[in-house]
Amino acid sequence: MTFSVHTHDSWGVVPIGDYTSLEEARKVFGALREDSWYRQDGTVKGIELVEHSPQGARQRIDWFAFREEGG
């Protein structure tokens, strides 16, 4: 299995990277979640961590939504 991290923004889904281990993907996911630019930008709505099976199926295993300030 492989894993990927994506952001969701005003223009759609943006792939950040593909990873061979869940540990590595979780590190990237966590770093983006805490990144001040992503928190303050306002156009990035959330990030997701996706698992890819060898048969081509995808499953979201984690999601984080950035909350807009004042809302």
Backbone atoms as SQL, in Angstrom:
CREATE TABLE atoms (id INTEGER PRIMARY KEY, chain TEXT, resi INTEGER, resn TEXT, atom TEXT, x REAL, y REAL, z REAL);
INSERT INTO atoms VALUES
  (1, 'A', 1, 'MET', 'N', 0.825, -1.182, 0.000),
  (2, 'A', 1, 'MET', 'CA', 0.000, 0.000, 0.000),
  (3, 'A', 1, 'MET', 'C', 0.870, 1.247, 0.000),
  (4, 'A', 2, 'THR', 'N', 0.321, 2.286, -0.587),
  (5, 'A', 2, 'THR', 'CA', 0.970, 3.593, -0.561),
  (6, 'A', 2, 'THR', 'C', -0.021, 4.597, 0.019),
  (7, 'A', 3, 'PHE', 'N', 0.488, 5.768, 0.317),
  (8, 'A', 3, 'PHE', 'CA', -0.314, 6.799, 0.963),
  (9, 'A', 3, 'PHE', 'C', -0.031, 8.130, 0.284),
  (10, 'A', 4, 'SER', 'N', -1.010, 9.013, 0.293),
  (11, 'A', 4, 'SER', 'CA', -0.801, 10.341, -0.274),
  (12, 'A', 4, 'SER', 'C', -1.463, 11.382, 0.610),
  (13, 'A', 5, 'VAL', 'N', -0.959, 12.599, 0.484),
  (14, 'A', 5, 'VAL', 'CA', -1.501, 13.746, 1.206),
  (15, 'A', 5, 'VAL', 'C', -1.942, 14.758, 0.160),
  (16, 'A', 6, 'HIS', 'N', -3.144, 15.308, 0.357),
  (17, 'A', 6, 'HIS', 'CA', -3.707, 16.289, -0.573),
  (18, 'A', 6, 'HIS', 'C', -4.250, 17.467, 0.227),
  (19, 'A', 7, 'THR', 'N', -4.235, 18.644, -0.372),
  (20, 'A', 7, 'THR', 'CA', -4.962, 19.774, 0.200),
  (21, 'A', 7, 'THR', 'C', -6.208, 19.999, -0.644),
  (22, 'A', 8, 'HIS', 'N', -7.193, 20.596, -0.028),
  (23, 'A', 8, 'HIS', 'CA', -8.423, 20.990, -0.713),
  (24, 'A', 8, 'HIS', 'C', -8.518, 22.496, -0.575),
  (25, 'A', 9, 'ASP', 'N', -8.608, 23.162, -1.714),
  (26, 'A', 9, 'ASP', 'CA', -8.670, 24.618, -1.667),
  (27, 'A', 9, 'ASP', 'C', -9.751, 25.130, -2.597),
  (28, 'A', 10, 'SER', 'N', -9.769, 26.410, -2.811),
  (29, 'A', 10, 'SER', 'CA', -10.801, 27.040, -3.630),
  (30, 'A', 10, 'SER', 'C', -10.789, 26.571, -5.079),
  (31, 'A', 11, 'TRP', 'N', -9.700, 25.976, -5.534),
  (32, 'A', 11, 'TRP', 'CA', -9.582, 25.548, -6.922),
  (33, 'A', 11, 'TRP', 'C', -9.718, 24.044, -7.096),
  (34, 'A', 12, 'GLY', 'N', -9.766, 23.285, -6.008),
  (35, 'A', 12, 'GLY', 'CA', -9.916, 21.839, -6.115),
  (36, 'A', 12, 'GLY', 'C', -8.961, 21.104, -5.189),
  (37, 'A', 13, 'VAL', 'N', -8.576, 19.913, -5.608),
  (38, 'A', 13, 'VAL', 'CA', -7.687, 19.056, -4.824),
  (39, 'A', 13, 'VAL', 'C', -6.267, 19.188, -5.365),
  (40, 'A', 14, 'VAL', 'N', -5.321, 19.423, -4.465),
  (41, 'A', 14, 'VAL', 'CA', -3.925, 19.598, -4.855),
  (42, 'A', 14, 'VAL', 'C', -3.095, 18.489, -4.204),
  (43, 'A', 15, 'PRO', 'N', -2.471, 17.622, -5.012),
  (44, 'A', 15, 'PRO', 'CA', -1.629, 16.576, -4.422),
  (45, 'A', 15, 'PRO', 'C', -0.350, 17.178, -3.840),
  (46, 'A', 16, 'ILE', 'N', -0.028, 16.773, -2.616),
  (47, 'A', 16, 'ILE', 'CA', 1.192, 17.230, -1.955),
  (48, 'A', 16, 'ILE', 'C', 2.310, 16.226, -2.159),
  (49, 'A', 17, 'GLY', 'N', 2.002, 14.943, -2.003),
  (50, 'A', 17, 'GLY', 'CA', 3.031, 13.934, -2.182),
  (51, 'A', 17, 'GLY', 'C', 2.512, 12.526, -1.964),
  (52, 'A', 18, 'ASP', 'N', 3.294, 11.556, -2.442),
  (53, 'A', 18, 'ASP', 'CA', 3.009, 10.139, -2.279),
  (54, 'A', 18, 'ASP', 'C', 4.093, 9.536, -1.395),
  (55, 'A', 19, 'TYR', 'N', 3.688, 8.615, -0.519),
  (56, 'A', 19, 'TYR', 'CA', 4.605, 8.063, 0.478),
  (57, 'A', 19, 'TYR', 'C', 4.429, 6.550, 0.568),
  (58, 'A', 20, 'THR', 'N', 5.519, 5.865, 0.855),
  (59, 'A', 20, 'THR', 'CA', 5.467, 4.405, 0.941),
  (60, 'A', 20, 'THR', 'C', 5.099, 3.914, 2.335),
  (61, 'A', 21, 'SER', 'N', 5.202, 4.787, 3.339),
  (62, 'A', 21, 'SER', 'CA', 4.840, 4.356, 4.694),
  (63, 'A', 21, 'SER', 'C', 3.803, 5.307, 5.287),
  (64, 'A', 22, 'LEU', 'N', 2.954, 4.746, 6.119),
  (65, 'A', 22, 'LEU', 'CA', 1.949, 5.550, 6.802),
  (66, 'A', 22, 'LEU', 'C', 2.622, 6.534, 7.754),
  (67, 'A', 23, 'GLU', 'N', 3.688, 6.127, 8.392),
  (68, 'A', 23, 'GLU', 'CA', 4.411, 6.996, 9.318),
  (69, 'A', 23, 'GLU', 'C', 4.910, 8.261, 8.620),
  (70, 'A', 24, 'GLU', 'N', 5.513, 8.090, 7.465),
  (71, 'A', 24, 'GLU', 'CA', 6.018, 9.242, 6.702),
  (72, 'A', 24, 'GLU', 'C', 4.865, 10.154, 6.273),
  (73, 'A', 25, 'ALA', 'N', 3.778, 9.563, 5.792),
  (74, 'A', 25, 'ALA', 'CA', 2.621, 10.351, 5.363),
  (75, 'A', 25, 'ALA', 'C', 2.005, 11.106, 6.537),
  (76, 'A', 26, 'ARG', 'N', 1.934, 10.472, 7.693),
  (77, 'A', 26, 'ARG', 'CA', 1.382, 11.138, 8.886),
  (78, 'A', 26, 'ARG', 'C', 2.265, 12.313, 9.337),
  (79, 'A', 27, 'LYS', 'N', 3.573, 12.195, 9.181),
  (80, 'A', 27, 'LYS', 'CA', 4.470, 13.300, 9.528),
  (81, 'A', 27, 'LYS', 'C', 4.181, 14.511, 8.649),
  (82, 'A', 28, 'VAL', 'N', 4.030, 14.289, 7.351),
  (83, 'A', 28, 'VAL', 'CA', 3.728, 15.381, 6.420),
  (84, 'A', 28, 'VAL', 'C', 2.350, 15.968, 6.734),
  (85, 'A', 29, 'PHE', 'N', 1.365, 15.095, 6.938),
  (86, 'A', 29, 'PHE', 'CA', 0.011, 15.531, 7.275),
  (87, 'A', 29, 'PHE', 'C', 0.033, 16.417, 8.523),
  (88, 'A', 30, 'GLY', 'N', 0.732, 15.966, 9.563),
  (89, 'A', 30, 'GLY', 'CA', 0.824, 16.726, 10.807),
  (90, 'A', 30, 'GLY', 'C', 1.536, 18.054, 10.635),
  (91, 'A', 31, 'ALA', 'N', 2.598, 18.059, 9.848),
  (92, 'A', 31, 'ALA', 'CA', 3.336, 19.295, 9.606),
  (93, 'A', 31, 'ALA', 'C', 2.475, 20.325, 8.877),
  (94, 'A', 32, 'LEU', 'N', 1.717, 19.886, 7.887),
  (95, 'A', 32, 'LEU', 'CA', 0.836, 20.805, 7.156),
  (96, 'A', 32, 'LEU', 'C', -0.274, 21.320, 8.059),
  (97, 'A', 33, 'ARG', 'N', -0.762, 20.461, 8.904),
  (98, 'A', 33, 'ARG', 'CA', -1.829, 20.829, 9.835),
  (99, 'A', 33, 'ARG', 'C', -1.390, 21.953, 10.772),
  (100, 'A', 34, 'GLU', 'N', -0.135, 21.965, 11.143),
  (101, 'A', 34, 'GLU', 'CA', 0.391, 22.970, 12.069),
  (102, 'A', 34, 'GLU', 'C', 1.045, 24.163, 11.370),
  (103, 'A', 35, 'ASP', 'N', 1.188, 24.103, 10.061),
  (104, 'A', 35, 'ASP', 'CA', 1.866, 25.166, 9.315),
  (105, 'A', 35, 'ASP', 'C', 1.044, 26.457, 9.365),
  (106, 'A', 36, 'SER', 'N', 1.660, 27.534, 9.803),
  (107, 'A', 36, 'SER', 'CA', 0.937, 28.804, 9.957),
  (108, 'A', 36, 'SER', 'C', 0.432, 29.360, 8.626),
  (109, 'A', 37, 'TRP', 'N', 1.149, 29.118, 7.542),
  (110, 'A', 37, 'TRP', 'CA', 0.690, 29.615, 6.245),
  (111, 'A', 37, 'TRP', 'C', -0.640, 28.979, 5.871),
  (112, 'A', 38, 'TYR', 'N', -0.746, 27.657, 6.034),
  (113, 'A', 38, 'TYR', 'CA', -1.999, 26.970, 5.713),
  (114, 'A', 38, 'TYR', 'C', -3.124, 27.437, 6.630),
  (115, 'A', 39, 'ARG', 'N', -2.820, 27.683, 7.882),
  (116, 'A', 39, 'ARG', 'CA', -3.838, 28.133, 8.842),
  (117, 'A', 39, 'ARG', 'C', -4.334, 29.548, 8.519),
  (118, 'A', 40, 'GLN', 'N', -3.465, 30.430, 8.002),
  (119, 'A', 40, 'GLN', 'CA', -3.816, 31.821, 7.781),
  (120, 'A', 40, 'GLN', 'C', -4.222, 32.139, 6.354),
  (121, 'A', 41, 'ASP', 'N', -3.888, 31.286, 5.421),
  (122, 'A', 41, 'ASP', 'CA', -4.106, 31.574, 4.003),
  (123, 'A', 41, 'ASP', 'C', -5.567, 31.869, 3.681),
  (124, 'A', 42, 'GLY', 'N', -6.479, 31.071, 4.198),
  (125, 'A', 42, 'GLY', 'CA', -7.900, 31.292, 3.953),
  (126, 'A', 42, 'GLY', 'C', -8.451, 30.582, 2.736),
  (127, 'A', 43, 'THR', 'N', -7.597, 30.257, 1.753),
  (128, 'A', 43, 'THR', 'CA', -8.109, 29.539, 0.578),
  (129, 'A', 43, 'THR', 'C', -7.997, 28.033, 0.744),
  (130, 'A', 44, 'VAL', 'N', -7.100, 27.560, 1.620),
  (131, 'A', 44, 'VAL', 'CA', -6.953, 26.131, 1.856),
  (132, 'A', 44, 'VAL', 'C', -8.016, 25.722, 2.862),
  (133, 'A', 45, 'LYS', 'N', -8.914, 24.853, 2.445),
  (134, 'A', 45, 'LYS', 'CA', -10.042, 24.451, 3.280),
  (135, 'A', 45, 'LYS', 'C', -9.711, 23.257, 4.161),
  (136, 'A', 46, 'GLY', 'N', -8.840, 22.360, 3.694),
  (137, 'A', 46, 'GLY', 'CA', -8.518, 21.192, 4.496),
  (138, 'A', 46, 'GLY', 'C', -7.423, 20.361, 3.860),
  (139, 'A', 47, 'ILE', 'N', -6.991, 19.348, 4.607),
  (140, 'A', 47, 'ILE', 'CA', -6.006, 18.391, 4.098),
  (141, 'A', 47, 'ILE', 'C', -6.515, 16.985, 4.384),
  (142, 'A', 48, 'GLU', 'N', -6.108, 16.054, 3.536),
  (143, 'A', 48, 'GLU', 'CA', -6.524, 14.676, 3.744),
  (144, 'A', 48, 'GLU', 'C', -5.352, 13.726, 3.549),
  (145, 'A', 49, 'LEU', 'N', -5.442, 12.598, 4.225),
  (146, 'A', 49, 'LEU', 'CA', -4.486, 11.515, 4.123),
  (147, 'A', 49, 'LEU', 'C', -5.229, 10.334, 3.525),
  (148, 'A', 50, 'VAL', 'N', -4.715, 9.814, 2.415),
  (149, 'A', 50, 'VAL', 'CA', -5.408, 8.779, 1.650),
  (150, 'A', 50, 'VAL', 'C', -4.535, 7.533, 1.540),
  (151, 'A', 51, 'GLU', 'N', -5.172, 6.383, 1.702),
  (152, 'A', 51, 'GLU', 'CA', -4.499, 5.093, 1.528),
  (153, 'A', 51, 'GLU', 'C', -4.878, 4.534, 0.156),
  (154, 'A', 52, 'HIS', 'N', -3.884, 4.045, -0.576),
  (155, 'A', 52, 'HIS', 'CA', -4.103, 3.457, -1.893),
  (156, 'A', 52, 'HIS', 'C', -3.805, 1.963, -1.815),
  (157, 'A', 53, 'SER', 'N', -4.758, 1.139, -2.218),
  (158, 'A', 53, 'SER', 'CA', -4.522, -0.302, -2.215),
  (159, 'A', 53, 'SER', 'C', -3.867, -0.709, -3.529),
  (160, 'A', 54, 'PRO', 'N', -3.227, -1.884, -3.565),
  (161, 'A', 54, 'PRO', 'CA', -2.615, -2.353, -4.816),
  (162, 'A', 54, 'PRO', 'C', -3.634, -2.518, -5.956),
  (163, 'A', 55, 'GLN', 'N', -4.890, -2.713, -5.610),
  (164, 'A', 55, 'GLN', 'CA', -5.935, -2.876, -6.633),
  (165, 'A', 55, 'GLN', 'C', -6.450, -1.540, -7.168),
  (166, 'A', 56, 'GLY', 'N', -5.927, -0.440, -6.635),
  (167, 'A', 56, 'GLY', 'CA', -6.310, 0.880, -7.129),
  (168, 'A', 56, 'GLY', 'C', -7.385, 1.578, -6.314),
  (169, 'A', 57, 'ALA', 'N', -7.902, 0.930, -5.285),
  (170, 'A', 57, 'ALA', 'CA', -8.919, 1.568, -4.446),
  (171, 'A', 57, 'ALA', 'C', -8.264, 2.620, -3.562),
  (172, 'A', 58, 'ARG', 'N', -9.030, 3.659, -3.261),
  (173, 'A', 58, 'ARG', 'CA', -8.562, 4.732, -2.387),
  (174, 'A', 58, 'ARG', 'C', -9.486, 4.832, -1.183),
  (175, 'A', 59, 'GLN', 'N', -8.902, 5.131, -0.031),
  (176, 'A', 59, 'GLN', 'CA', -9.703, 5.316, 1.173),
  (177, 'A', 59, 'GLN', 'C', -9.103, 6.436, 2.008),
  (178, 'A', 60, 'ARG', 'N', -9.919, 7.414, 2.345),
  (179, 'A', 60, 'ARG', 'CA', -9.460, 8.500, 3.208),
  (180, 'A', 60, 'ARG', 'C', -9.305, 7.942, 4.618),
  (181, 'A', 61, 'ILE', 'N', -8.125, 8.153, 5.211),
  (182, 'A', 61, 'ILE', 'CA', -7.916, 7.662, 6.564),
  (183, 'A', 61, 'ILE', 'C', -7.774, 8.788, 7.586),
  (184, 'A', 62, 'ASP', 'N', -7.623, 10.018, 7.117),
  (185, 'A', 62, 'ASP', 'CA', -7.607, 11.156, 8.038),
  (186, 'A', 62, 'ASP', 'C', -7.963, 12.420, 7.271),
  (187, 'A', 63, 'TRP', 'N', -8.559, 13.380, 7.969),
  (188, 'A', 63, 'TRP', 'CA', -8.986, 14.642, 7.371),
  (189, 'A', 63, 'TRP', 'C', -8.873, 15.729, 8.432),
  (190, 'A', 64, 'PHE', 'N', -8.459, 16.900, 8.010),
  (191, 'A', 64, 'PHE', 'CA', -8.426, 18.046, 8.896),
  (192, 'A', 64, 'PHE', 'C', -8.965, 19.248, 8.129),
  (193, 'A', 65, 'ALA', 'N', -9.945, 19.931, 8.713),
  (194, 'A', 65, 'ALA', 'CA', -10.512, 21.126, 8.081),
  (195, 'A', 65, 'ALA', 'C', -9.985, 22.357, 8.795),
  (196, 'A', 66, 'PHE', 'N', -9.505, 23.330, 8.031),
  (197, 'A', 66, 'PHE', 'CA', -9.051, 24.600, 8.581),
  (198, 'A', 66, 'PHE', 'C', -10.282, 25.464, 8.822),
  (199, 'A', 67, 'ARG', 'N', -10.424, 25.944, 10.021),
  (200, 'A', 67, 'ARG', 'CA', -11.553, 26.764, 10.393),
  (201, 'A', 67, 'ARG', 'C', -11.247, 28.216, 10.058),
  (202, 'A', 68, 'GLU', 'N', -12.193, 28.853, 9.424),
  (203, 'A', 68, 'GLU', 'CA', -11.998, 30.271, 9.093),
  (204, 'A', 68, 'GLU', 'C', -12.148, 31.109, 10.348),
  (205, 'A', 69, 'GLU', 'N', -11.269, 32.089, 10.498),
  (206, 'A', 69, 'GLU', 'CA', -11.313, 32.973, 11.656),
  (207, 'A', 69, 'GLU', 'C', -12.619, 33.760, 11.648),
  (208, 'A', 70, 'GLY', 'N', -13.221, 33.870, 12.826),
  (209, 'A', 70, 'GLY', 'CA', -14.452, 34.656, 12.981),
  (210, 'A', 70, 'GLY', 'C', -15.680, 33.946, 12.485),
  (211, 'A', 71, 'GLY', 'N', -15.547, 32.670, 12.093),
  (212, 'A', 71, 'GLY', 'CA', -16.729, 32.011, 11.553),
  (213, 'A', 71, 'GLY', 'C', -17.034, 30.710, 12.128);
